[in-house]
Amino acid sequence: MKTLFDLRGNRRLTAAATLVGAAAVTASLVAAVPAPVEQSVNEAANVSAAIPARQPSLAIPAHEEVLLQGSTTGSYFWDDASGRQGDTGLPAIGKPMQKGLFASPSWPLGTEGYIFYKGKKAKFFIGDRGPGVPSDSGVMLDIDGQTFAELTGTTWNEDTLTVAGDLGHIPIQYVVTKWGDGPGLRGEPVPFSSGAWRS
């Protein structure tokens, strides 16, 4: 028959065994965690340099100032007063249709800047109004057809005033470097339906 003394002794042995077991588990867990790897500054710089940039560079000439930059969807047009392909007449600025003449639903006429698409850059000035209804869906810049064709790597058809291929809208980034002094509203572009182009 076990005495009270024997039972207390068993409890002590059980408690000691539990502590030894817990210490062994903790030691094995600590041993399983890898030691932190220190990387030299040069190695870290090489790793970050190897990661490609996700966005094209918005580089502009050093003498020009970035007044506004953002992104939108661009479409294309060509208004030469010929009446072809939905042509609405000569551009609102009073200059003939030409490469680099873009249309905005709200920016002041004469505004200048650059757009970027898949690593390509094009200079523009705002000379007309548009897109109209598409601007309510976020299409905030109408690019002249020749520039649109160059950016997308397609061809421009002078007879039909269309760009070859299936692209009619492209995601672009823009940089405004000079606000025009014509009618319009400075700042983020707003839809044609807002009437900001009359300001």
Secondary structure, DSSP 4 states (H G I P E B T S, - for coil): ---HHHHHHHHHHHHHHHHHHHHHHHHHHHHHSPPPPP--HHHHHHHHHHSPPSS------TTS---EEEEEEEEEE---SS--TT--SS-TTSSPP-TTEEEESSSPTT-EEEEEETTEEEEEEEEEE--SGGGGGTEEEEEEHHHHHHHHT--EETTTTEESSS-S-EEEEEEEEE--SSSS--SS---GGG-GGG-
